[in-house]
Amino acid sequence: MITLAERHQIILSKLQKDQYINVVDLCKELNVSSVTIRKDLKLLEEKNLLYRTHGGATVNNPYTVDRPVNEKEQIMSAEKNNIGLQAAALLQENDSIVIASGTTVQAFARNIPQNLNITVITSALNVALELVRNPGIEVMQLGGLLRKSSSSVTGIYAENVLRDFFCTKLFLGVDGIDLEYGLTTTNPMEAHLNRQMIGCSQKTIVLADSTKFGKRGFGKICGLEEIDQIITDNGIPDSVLQHLERSGVKVTLV
């Protein structure tokens, strides 16, 4: 029979390898109850060796904080640009799309080809400023309460406008992707607007670098079952990739 110390060592080794561990998987592997595993995770968290999440644990602090947009631009900038390039390749002539807020979707906007004729609805001022230089793009800027930290608008005015449209694709930026909890952002009003965007779009494509996985923001946007595709960099653990694919989410690595 495996001792407590051995069990903890196995948990920490798996966590170091995969960045995230699931209670159900640990129960099967170690042949113990979920109550035992949860006690183990609690003890390890008290020693500052991991962070518990809903249904598991992660090696990184799962709680996101709101940061200014100019600070976010400096984080994983090369990866964000590559994600933006890959996302731009999904566009087709005469698409009508929604672009949410964030620095990764801003990189996407920057990489949209100059000769492409599309219509874009966006809540983000920085995205609109990128697109205004492109002669083929018609831009509809949503109005509302300005969030300076994200350079985007939120609120009922923006939500009401979205009710009158249906778009082919939504390109969504997020602050956190948790395998159990779903997609989140730091602001609940922005999360609510993002849900409206999902509702008026045929396909939802999430643009997120690998640092967003295993994170949770204050406002929940939706569960994994409501998105179609995630474009990210190859920094995500294999276990996360496999979980997403089992959940029916197409994952594109750049």
Salt bridges, closest charged atoms under 4 A:
GLU29 OE1 - LYS14 NZ 3.33
ASP40 OD2 - ARG7 NE 2.50
ASP40 OD1 - HIS8 NE2 3.09
GLU45 OE1 - ARG52 NE 2.77
GLU46 OE2 - LYS42 NZ 2.69
ASP66 OD2 - ARG147 NH2 2.81
GLU71 OE2 - ARG67 NE 3.70
ASP95 OD2 - LYS169 NZ 2.73
GLU130 OE2 - ARG110 NH2 3.28
GLU130 OE1 - ARG133 NH1 3.41
GLU159 OE2 - HIS192 ND1 2.89
ASP175 OD1 - LYS72 NZ 3.81
ASP178 OD2 - ARG216 NE 3.24
GLU190 OE1 - ARG147 NH1 2.82
